[in-house]
Amino acid sequence: MGWRMYEADSLDDLRGILGDCTRCQLCRSRANVVFGSGNPEARLMFVGEGPGRAEDAQGLPFVGPAGKLLDEMLTSIGLRRQDVYIANVVKCRPPGNRDPLPVEIETCSPFLEQQIKLIKPEIVCELGRVAASLMMDRQIQITKVHGQRFIGPGYYNVPVFHPAAALRAASNLDLLKQDFQSLKKYLEEEQAPPEPPEAEPEQMGLF
């Protein structure tokens, strides 16, 4: 995570701090900042890598075809979008939907860290390899770890296939459906999330 912290008392305050962000080069090509949306007290939070074309146009996370599939997956386990919170690692669309660059992640990730701190989810579900690798601080192969629960700093990590990958391959869609059933099971277990570590003065990142 980036070194700089953005302390806020609420998500609205944090959105105000983010403002019309020009902290990295992504501001040059984006249409809208995509902060995140959903239940500010959600037990389940989703984190993707960054906005796509539809999200950039509307300023909301996961509103394109992948977002529609995400809504369907939520419905399959008895949840609605307003029951969860959805955010991204970076808040602006990378040109051509490329992976975010390390400097872009470092600049933007403190906002994600603060979102998690404010929401206090029990489970953070990473959508895809990029988000999972960042959140779990190691290179992740989704095919090997999807749907599994890993201890994080104050919450559980559950990496799954990105909905866009599921739209491209029926086999991935089947696995995503299974992973959402695992999410339902984890939520029903109501297992208390791990205690967050005490922050070091100069090491306040998620990792």
BALOBA-1460 file (C-alpha; in Angstrom, 3 decimals):
// residues 207
<rec num="1" residu="m" x="0.000" y="0.000" z="0.000"/>
<rec num="2" residu="g" x="1.042" y="3.596" z="-0.406"/>
<rec num="3" residu="w" x="2.673" y="5.386" z="2.495"/>
<rec num="4" residu="r" x="0.327" y="8.343" z="2.713"/>
<rec num="5" residu="m" x="-2.851" y="7.935" z="4.716"/>
<rec num="6" residu="y" x="-6.051" y="9.898" z="4.197"/>
<rec num="7" residu="e" x="-7.868" y="9.921" z="7.525"/>
<rec num="8" residu="a" x="-11.637" y="10.451" z="7.330"/>
<rec num="9" residu="d" x="-14.599" y="9.996" z="9.652"/>
<rec num="10" residu="s" x="-16.942" y="8.705" z="6.952"/>
<rec num="11" residu="l" x="-17.000" y="7.537" z="3.346"/>
<rec num="12" residu="d" x="-18.527" y="10.876" z="2.362"/>
<rec num="13" residu="d" x="-15.615" y="12.682" z="4.003"/>
<rec num="14" residu="l" x="-13.149" y="10.411" z="2.213"/>
<rec num="15" residu="r" x="-14.866" y="11.059" z="-1.125"/>
<rec num="16" residu="g" x="-14.462" y="14.762" z="-0.454"/>
<rec num="17" residu="i" x="-10.745" y="14.313" z="0.202"/>
<rec num="18" residu="l" x="-10.370" y="12.363" z="-3.053"/>
<rec num="19" residu="g" x="-12.157" y="15.146" z="-4.899"/>
<rec num="20" residu="d" x="-11.548" y="15.589" z="-8.624"/>
<rec num="21" residu="c" x="-8.305" y="13.692" z="-8.206"/>
<rec num="22" residu="t" x="-5.178" y="14.630" z="-10.164"/>
<rec num="23" residu="r" x="-2.679" y="12.677" z="-8.043"/>
<rec num="24" residu="c" x="-1.515" y="10.409" z="-10.881"/>
<rec num="25" residu="q" x="-1.514" y="10.282" z="-14.670"/>
<rec num="26" residu="l" x="-4.813" y="8.391" z="-14.878"/>
<rec num="27" residu="c" x="-6.612" y="11.704" z="-14.421"/>
<rec num="28" residu="r" x="-5.560" y="12.732" z="-17.931"/>
<rec num="29" residu="s" x="-7.690" y="10.149" z="-19.734"/>
<rec num="30" residu="r" x="-10.516" y="9.332" z="-17.343"/>
<rec num="31" residu="a" x="-14.017" y="10.767" z="-17.585"/>
<rec num="32" residu="n" x="-15.077" y="10.211" z="-13.971"/>
<rec num="33" residu="v" x="-13.568" y="9.213" z="-10.657"/>
<rec num="34" residu="v" x="-15.163" y="5.921" z="-9.564"/>
<rec num="35" residu="f" x="-15.014" y="6.022" z="-5.776"/>
<rec num="36" residu="g" x="-17.168" y="3.018" z="-4.872"/>
<rec num="37" residu="s" x="-20.747" y="2.388" z="-3.790"/>
<rec num="38" residu="g" x="-22.908" y="0.264" z="-1.550"/>
<rec num="39" residu="n" x="-23.628" y="-0.377" z="2.098"/>
<rec num="40" residu="p" x="-21.196" y="1.570" z="4.327"/>
<rec num="41" residu="e" x="-21.586" y="-1.134" z="6.991"/>
<rec num="42" residu="a" x="-21.344" y="-4.136" z="4.654"/>
<rec num="43" residu="r" x="-20.131" y="-7.474" z="5.961"/>
<rec num="44" residu="l" x="-18.981" y="-8.327" z="2.442"/>
<rec num="45" residu="m" x="-16.874" y="-5.993" z="0.319"/>
<rec num="46" residu="f" x="-15.747" y="-6.538" z="-3.268"/>
<rec num="47" residu="v" x="-12.544" y="-5.085" z="-4.694"/>
<rec num="48" residu="g" x="-11.762" y="-5.011" z="-8.405"/>
<rec num="49" residu="e" x="-8.650" y="-3.715" z="-10.121"/>
<rec num="50" residu="g" x="-10.085" y="-0.574" z="-11.740"/>
<rec num="51" residu="p" x="-12.995" y="0.948" z="-13.648"/>
<rec num="52" residu="g" x="-13.783" y="-0.078" z="-17.211"/>
<rec num="53" residu="r" x="-15.415" y="1.886" z="-20.007"/>
<rec num="54" residu="a" x="-18.975" y="1.786" z="-18.631"/>
<rec num="55" residu="e" x="-17.808" y="2.569" z="-15.101"/>
<rec num="56" residu="d" x="-15.723" y="5.497" z="-16.317"/>
<rec num="57" residu="a" x="-18.741" y="6.878" z="-18.172"/>
<rec num="58" residu="q" x="-21.158" y="6.548" z="-15.234"/>
<rec num="59" residu="g" x="-18.826" y="7.079" z="-12.286"/>
<rec num="60" residu="l" x="-20.053" y="3.873" z="-10.615"/>
<rec num="61" residu="p" x="-18.292" y="0.525" z="-10.074"/>
<rec num="62" residu="f" x="-19.236" y="-2.599" z="-12.008"/>
<rec num="63" residu="v" x="-22.092" y="-1.297" z="-14.146"/>
<rec num="64" residu="g" x="-21.098" y="-2.922" z="-17.457"/>
<rec num="65" residu="p" x="-21.608" y="-6.567" z="-18.505"/>
<rec num="66" residu="a" x="-19.303" y="-7.770" z="-15.698"/>
<rec num="67" residu="g" x="-21.372" y="-5.767" z="-13.225"/>
<rec num="68" residu="k" x="-24.576" y="-7.352" z="-14.473"/>
<rec num="69" residu="l" x="-23.058" y="-10.773" z="-13.887"/>
<rec num="70" residu="l" x="-21.933" y="-9.691" z="-10.431"/>
<rec num="71" residu="d" x="-25.521" y="-8.678" z="-9.647"/>
<rec num="72" residu="e" x="-26.705" y="-12.116" z="-10.807"/>
<rec num="73" residu="m" x="-24.136" y="-13.828" z="-8.599"/>
<rec num="74" residu="l" x="-25.269" y="-11.757" z="-5.623"/>
<rec num="75" residu="t" x="-28.895" y="-12.661" z="-6.277"/>
<rec num="76" residu="s" x="-27.931" y="-16.342" z="-6.346"/>
<rec num="77" residu="i" x="-26.811" y="-16.121" z="-2.704"/>
<rec num="78" residu="g" x="-29.673" y="-13.939" z="-1.495"/>
<rec num="79" residu="l" x="-27.915" y="-10.589" z="-1.607"/>
<rec num="80" residu="r" x="-28.418" y="-7.343" z="-3.483"/>
<rec num="81" residu="r" x="-25.926" y="-4.721" z="-4.530"/>
<rec num="82" residu="q" x="-27.116" y="-2.453" z="-1.726"/>
<rec num="83" residu="d" x="-26.177" y="-5.150" z="0.811"/>
<rec num="84" residu="v" x="-22.475" y="-5.100" z="-0.105"/>
<rec num="85" residu="y" x="-19.838" y="-2.497" z="-0.895"/>
<rec num="86" residu="i" x="-17.962" y="-2.420" z="-4.207"/>
<rec num="87" residu="a" x="-14.723" y="-0.559" z="-4.849"/>
<rec num="88" residu="n" x="-11.561" y="-0.791" z="-6.928"/>
<rec num="89" residu="v" x="-7.832" y="-0.660" z="-6.326"/>
<rec num="90" residu="v" x="-7.571" y="2.457" z="-8.522"/>
<rec num="91" residu="k" x="-10.410" y="4.934" z="-8.847"/>
<rec num="92" residu="c" x="-9.782" y="5.977" z="-12.469"/>
<rec num="93" residu="r" x="-9.861" y="3.888" z="-15.627"/>
<rec num="94" residu="p" x="-6.447" y="2.863" z="-16.971"/>
<rec num="95" residu="p" x="-6.198" y="3.607" z="-20.722"/>
<rec num="96" residu="g" x="-7.284" y="0.647" z="-22.819"/>
<rec num="97" residu="n" x="-8.243" y="-1.264" z="-19.678"/>
<rec num="98" residu="r" x="-4.574" y="-2.134" z="-19.061"/>
<rec num="99" residu="d" x="-3.459" y="-3.256" z="-15.609"/>
<rec num="100" residu="p" x="-2.781" y="-0.367" z="-13.226"/>
<rec num="101" residu="l" x="0.894" y="0.587" z="-12.994"/>
<rec num="102" residu="p" x="2.720" y="0.239" z="-9.650"/>
<rec num="103" residu="v" x="2.924" y="4.027" z="-9.210"/>
<rec num="104" residu="e" x="-0.823" y="4.336" z="-9.847"/>
<rec num="105" residu="i" x="-1.577" y="1.619" z="-7.298"/>
<rec num="106" residu="e" x="0.754" y="3.208" z="-4.742"/>
<rec num="107" residu="t" x="-0.879" y="6.605" z="-5.230"/>
<rec num="108" residu="c" x="-4.477" y="5.414" z="-5.065"/>
<rec num="109" residu="s" x="-4.425" y="2.443" z="-2.687"/>
<rec num="110" residu="p" x="-4.468" y="4.529" z="0.531"/>
<rec num="111" residu="f" x="-8.054" y="5.468" z="-0.376"/>
<rec num="112" residu="l" x="-8.983" y="1.793" z="-0.616"/>
<rec num="113" residu="e" x="-7.241" y="1.161" z="2.692"/>
<rec num="114" residu="q" x="-9.293" y="3.899" z="4.317"/>
<rec num="115" residu="q" x="-12.521" y="2.578" z="2.748"/>
<rec num="116" residu="i" x="-11.857" y="-0.814" z="4.313"/>
<rec num="117" residu="k" x="-11.024" y="0.817" z="7.644"/>
<rec num="118" residu="l" x="-14.329" y="2.724" z="7.634"/>
<rec num="119" residu="i" x="-16.549" y="-0.130" z="6.394"/>
<rec num="120" residu="k" x="-14.961" y="-2.849" z="8.560"/>
<rec num="121" residu="p" x="-16.072" y="-5.785" z="6.375"/>
<rec num="122" residu="e" x="-15.774" y="-9.346" z="7.604"/>
<rec num="123" residu="i" x="-14.834" y="-10.553" z="4.125"/>
<rec num="124" residu="v" x="-13.062" y="-8.767" z="1.291"/>
<rec num="125" residu="c" x="-13.679" y="-10.618" z="-1.972"/>
<rec num="126" residu="e" x="-11.044" y="-9.780" z="-4.566"/>
<rec num="127" residu="l" x="-12.325" y="-9.890" z="-8.134"/>
<rec num="128" residu="g" x="-9.455" y="-11.127" z="-10.268"/>
<rec num="129" residu="r" x="-5.687" y="-11.567" z="-10.146"/>
<rec num="130" residu="v" x="-4.627" y="-7.915" z="-9.914"/>
<rec num="131" residu="a" x="-6.822" y="-7.073" z="-6.936"/>
<rec num="132" residu="a" x="-5.998" y="-10.344" z="-5.183"/>
<rec num="133" residu="s" x="-2.243" y="-9.915" z="-5.647"/>
<rec num="134" residu="l" x="-2.362" y="-6.412" z="-4.210"/>
<rec num="135" residu="m" x="-4.605" y="-7.243" z="-1.269"/>
<rec num="136" residu="m" x="-2.720" y="-10.412" z="-0.352"/>
<rec num="137" residu="d" x="0.741" y="-8.938" z="-1.004"/>
<rec num="138" residu="r" x="1.953" y="-11.722" z="-3.289"/>
<rec num="139" residu="q" x="1.483" y="-12.886" z="-6.833"/>
<rec num="140" residu="i" x="-1.790" y="-14.780" z="-6.981"/>
<rec num="141" residu="q" x="-2.847" y="-17.442" z="-9.460"/>
<rec num="142" residu="i" x="-6.617" y="-17.322" z="-9.324"/>
<rec num="143" residu="t" x="-6.926" y="-20.825" z="-10.769"/>
<rec num="144" residu="k" x="-5.172" y="-22.200" z="-7.673"/>
<rec num="145" residu="v" x="-6.710" y="-20.169" z="-4.847"/>
<rec num="146" residu="h" x="-10.168" y="-19.038" z="-6.007"/>
<rec num="147" residu="g" x="-12.936" y="-19.385" z="-3.479"/>
<rec num="148" residu="q" x="-10.582" y="-20.113" z="-0.578"/>
<rec num="149" residu="r" x="-10.561" y="-18.051" z="2.595"/>
<rec num="150" residu="f" x="-7.318" y="-16.466" z="3.754"/>
<rec num="151" residu="i" x="-6.644" y="-14.511" z="6.935"/>
<rec num="152" residu="g" x="-6.110" y="-10.810" z="6.346"/>
<rec num="153" residu="p" x="-5.481" y="-7.832" z="8.642"/>
<rec num="154" residu="g" x="-8.877" y="-7.561" z="10.312"/>
<rec num="155" residu="y" x="-10.888" y="-9.443" z="7.690"/>
<rec num="156" residu="y" x="-10.796" y="-12.543" z="5.518"/>
<rec num="157" residu="n" x="-9.631" y="-12.427" z="1.902"/>
<rec num="158" residu="v" x="-11.564" y="-14.541" z="-0.607"/>
<rec num="159" residu="p" x="-10.156" y="-14.177" z="-4.144"/>
<rec num="160" residu="v" x="-12.400" y="-15.214" z="-7.048"/>
<rec num="161" residu="f" x="-12.378" y="-15.014" z="-10.825"/>
<rec num="162" residu="h" x="-13.135" y="-11.584" z="-12.239"/>
<rec num="163" residu="p" x="-16.675" y="-11.564" z="-13.694"/>
<rec num="164" residu="a" x="-15.215" y="-10.450" z="-17.043"/>
<rec num="165" residu="a" x="-13.135" y="-13.641" z="-17.137"/>
<rec num="166" residu="a" x="-16.284" y="-15.639" z="-16.377"/>
<rec num="167" residu="l" x="-18.037" y="-13.990" z="-19.313"/>
<rec num="168" residu="r" x="-15.235" y="-15.086" z="-21.615"/>
<rec num="169" residu="a" x="-15.187" y="-18.754" z="-20.589"/>
<rec num="170" residu="a" x="-18.043" y="-20.988" z="-19.446"/>
<rec num="171" residu="s" x="-15.653" y="-22.995" z="-17.266"/>
<rec num="172" residu="n" x="-14.726" y="-19.859" z="-15.348"/>
<rec num="173" residu="l" x="-18.406" y="-19.009" z="-14.939"/>
<rec num="174" residu="d" x="-19.059" y="-22.390" z="-13.345"/>
<rec num="175" residu="l" x="-16.173" y="-21.813" z="-10.933"/>
<rec num="176" residu="l" x="-17.405" y="-18.303" z="-10.105"/>
<rec num="177" residu="k" x="-20.831" y="-19.713" z="-9.245"/>
<rec num="178" residu="q" x="-19.189" y="-22.227" z="-6.929"/>
<rec num="179" residu="d" x="-17.104" y="-19.495" z="-5.309"/>
<rec num="180" residu="f" x="-20.193" y="-17.427" z="-4.549"/>
<rec num="181" residu="q" x="-21.714" y="-20.418" z="-2.829"/>
<rec num="182" residu="s" x="-18.532" y="-20.552" z="-0.750"/>
<rec num="183" residu="l" x="-18.994" y="-16.855" z="0.076"/>
<rec num="184" residu="k" x="-22.526" y="-17.617" z="1.241"/>
<rec num="185" residu="k" x="-21.227" y="-20.412" z="3.461"/>
<rec num="186" residu="y" x="-18.539" y="-18.179" z="4.969"/>
<rec num="187" residu="l" x="-21.110" y="-15.485" z="5.761"/>
<rec num="188" residu="e" x="-23.501" y="-18.013" z="7.301"/>
<rec num="189" residu="e" x="-20.734" y="-19.363" z="9.541"/>
<rec num="190" residu="e" x="-20.460" y="-15.896" z="11.125"/>
<rec num="191" residu="q" x="-16.867" y="-16.643" z="12.065"/>
<rec num="192" residu="a" x="-15.358" y="-13.550" z="13.649"/>
<rec num="193" residu="p" x="-12.762" y="-11.909" z="11.422"/>
<rec num="194" residu="p" x="-9.170" y="-11.788" z="12.673"/>
<rec num="195" residu="e" x="-8.117" y="-8.841" z="14.774"/>
<rec num="196" residu="p" x="-6.338" y="-6.136" z="12.763"/>
<rec num="197" residu="p" x="-2.674" y="-5.673" z="13.672"/>
<rec num="198" residu="e" x="-1.598" y="-2.557" z="15.492"/>
<rec num="199" residu="a" x="-0.281" y="-0.068" z="12.949"/>
<rec num="200" residu="e" x="3.394" y="0.815" z="13.048"/>
<rec num="201" residu="p" x="4.089" y="4.570" z="12.804"/>
<rec num="202" residu="e" x="5.545" y="4.249" z="9.296"/>
<rec num="203" residu="q" x="3.889" y="1.024" z="8.177"/>
<rec num="204" residu="m" x="0.186" y="1.660" z="8.026"/>
<rec num="205" residu="g" x="-0.557" y="-0.129" z="4.753"/>
<rec num="206" residu="l" x="-2.816" y="-3.108" z="4.316"/>
<rec num="207" residu="f" x="0.166" y="-5.333" z="3.845"/>
